[in-house]
Amino acid sequence: MQDIHEKAKSIKLVIFDVDGVLTDGSLFIGDDGQEYKAFNSRDGHGMKMLQKNGVTIAIITGRTSQVVKHRMSDLGIKHVYQGQLDKMIAFKHLCEELEIKSEHIAYVGDDVVDLPVMIQVGLAIAVQDAHSAIKNHAHWTTPSKGGCGAARDICEMIMQAQGTWEDELASYTK
């Protein structure tokens, strides 16, 4: 864990995939074609805390849905790339736009489409129920499954490594 904390200390940007990472991977599609997804509220709060403590969050997802747009807007996440069949394009755009080097980026994935970006970043993270190829390329695997607290695990781990967790926690007990 010490090695992971060392990598996490320098993280300035965390990029999350959506399906299988911020959700459990289930897709609910109504007769009208409307797509529904379930997000974990504790994951969302962890993402808000991480942003409050100076780490930028971005989303790169292969699918496109209004529910992702709405959820990310609620969380104050401005960098949302949907419909990215080639996630490297969005990744390179983010690096240029934010003027950030890959070693200061963490990427969270669950399936093989995430590998091209994962192998570029300073901290590659797999959710607990990720595909084995993702786990094999990850620096760290979360204790929780995708959509079930994995994002919160990541946010808290990064805040702990960067020394902001205790103050953040104390802000709720005053």
TIMAR-995681 format. One record per residue (C-alpha): y negated, x negated, z negated. Coordinates in steps of 0.05 Angstrom, whole numbers, plus 32768, in hexadecimal, padded with zeros to 4 digits. Layout:
# TIMAR-995681
YXZ
...
This chain:
# TIMAR-995681
800080008000
7FD27FC57FF4
7FD47FB2803E
7FC37FFA8051
7F887FFB8021
7F6F7FBA803F
7F717FD98085
7F51801A806B
7F167FF5804A
7EF67FE8808E
7F02802C80AD
7EC3804D80C7
7EE3808280F4
7F2280AC80ED
7F3C80CF812A
7F6C8109811F
7F9A812A8151
7F9E81768144
7FE381958153
801681778123
7FE0815180FB
7FAB818380E5
7FDD81BC80F1
802881BF80E7
803081BF8133
803E82098139
8019822E8170
800E82788167
7FFA829A81A8
7FEB82E581AA
7FFC831581E3
7FB4830C81FA
7FBC82C18200
7F9282B381C2
7FAA8275819E
7FAD82728152
7FB782358125
7FBC822D80DA
7F9481F580B9
7F9C81DD8071
7F5D81E98048
7F6981AB801D
7F6D8181805C
7F2A819D8071
7F0B818E802E
7F2681478030
7F06813E8075
7EC38158805A
7EC78127801F
7ED880ED804C
7E9C80FC8079
7E6F8103803C
7E8480BD8029
7E6F809E806B
7EAD80A08097
7EA680C480DA
7EDD80F280F1
7EF081028139
7F24812E815A
7F4C811D8198
7F7D815281AD
7FA4816181EC
7F9C81AC81E6
7F5D81D681EC
7F50821181BE
7F14823581A1
7F348235815C
7F3081E8815B
7EE781EC8170
7ED7821D8138
7EFE81F88102
7EDF81B48113
7E9A81D48114
7EA781F080CE
7EBA81AA80B7
7E7C818A80D6
7EA581608106
7E7A81518143
7EA88125816C
7EDC81568188
7F03814581C7
7F31817C81DE
7F5E8180821C
7F698134821A
7FA981288240
7F9680DE8240
7F7C80D281F9
7F66808B820A
7F2C80A68233
7F0F80CA81F6
7F20808F81C9
7EF9805E81F6
7EBF808F81FA
7EBC809481AE
7EBD804881A6
7E83804281D6
7E5B807D81BC
7E6280698173
7E5F801F8181
7E9C80138157
7ED47FE0815F
7F1C7FF8815F
7F2D7FD18120
7EFE800080FA
7F22803E8113
7F5D806480F6
7F8580938123
7FB480C98109
7FEC80E28135
802F81048136
804C80FE817D
805580CD81B5
801580E281D9
7FF080C1819F
800F807C81A9
7FDC806081DB
7FA3806981A9
7FCC8058816C
7FDD80138185
7F9280048190
7F778014814B
7F707FED810A
7F96802280E2
7FCB804C8104
7FE4808680DA
801F80B580E4
802880F780C0
806880FD8098
808C812880CC
807581008109
80A380EB8141
80C980AB812F
80A680848167
806380938145
807D807F8101
8096803E811F
8051802C8138
802B804580FA
800E801880C4
801580528093
803980958090
801C80CD8066
804580EB802D
803481318048
804781538089
8015816480BF
7FED81A280AD
8006819F8066
7FD8816D8045
7FE0812F8071
7F95812D8083
7F8481328039
7FB480F8802A
7F9080CE805D
7F4A80E08046
7F5980D17FFD
7F7D8090800F
7F4180778037
7F10808B8000
7F3B80687FCC
7F3D80297FF7
7EF2802B8002
7EE380387FB9
7EC3807C7FC2
7EFB80A97FA8
7EEC80A47F5E
7EA280B67F67
7EB580EF7F95
7EE7810A7F63
7EB581027F2A
7E83812D7F50
7EB181697F44
7EB8815D7EF9
7E6F81597EE6
